[in-house]
């Protein structure tokens, strides 16, 4: 994994607010974006995103 590329993907996710939107901006798949972020997390040894599910009715 190229750390610089993974960091660029991470920044796009933050800017776009979702992995899917980041993938669209980067013109790639959401799976690729997810794997790049996971690889960066593994390399750094930290979770970069905390996933929460909030449901409003």
C-alpha positions as CSV (number, residue, x, y, z in Angstrom):
1,X,0.0,0.0,0.0
2,X,1.2,3.5,-0.9
3,X,0.7,5.6,2.2
4,X,0.4,8.8,0.3
5,X,-2.4,7.4,-1.9
6,X,-4.2,6.0,1.1
7,X,-4.0,9.4,2.9
8,X,-5.4,11.1,-0.2
9,X,-8.3,8.6,-0.2
10,X,-8.8,9.2,3.5
11,X,-9.0,13.0,2.9
12,X,-11.5,12.5,0.1
13,X,-13.7,10.5,2.5
14,X,-13.6,13.2,5.1
15,X,-14.4,15.9,2.5
16,X,-17.2,13.8,0.9
17,X,-18.6,12.6,4.2
18,X,-19.2,9.1,2.9
19,X,-17.2,6.3,1.3
20,X,-19.6,6.1,-1.6
21,X,-19.3,9.8,-2.4
22,X,-15.6,9.7,-2.1
23,X,-15.5,6.8,-4.5
24,X,-17.6,8.8,-7.0
25,X,-15.2,11.8,-6.7
26,X,-12.2,9.5,-7.1
27,X,-13.9,7.6,-9.9
28,X,-13.3,4.3,-8.3
29,X,-15.3,1.7,-6.3
30,X,-16.4,2.1,-2.7
31,X,-14.7,-1.3,-2.0
32,X,-11.4,0.2,-3.1
33,X,-11.9,3.2,-0.9
34,X,-12.9,1.0,2.1
35,X,-9.8,-1.2,1.6
36,X,-7.4,1.7,1.3
37,X,-8.8,3.3,4.6
38,X,-8.6,-0.1,6.3
39,X,-5.0,-0.6,5.2
40,X,-4.1,2.9,6.4
41,X,-5.8,2.1,9.8
42,X,-3.9,-1.1,10.1
43,X,-0.6,0.6,9.2
44,X,-1.2,3.4,11.7
45,X,-2.7,1.1,14.4
46,X,-5.7,3.3,15.0
47,X,-9.3,3.5,13.8
48,X,-9.8,6.6,11.7
49,X,-13.6,6.5,11.6
50,X,-16.1,5.6,14.3
51,X,-19.2,4.2,12.6
52,X,-22.5,5.0,14.2
53,X,-26.0,4.1,13.3
54,X,-28.5,6.7,14.4
55,X,-32.1,6.2,13.3
56,X,-34.6,9.0,13.4
57,X,-38.3,8.1,13.1
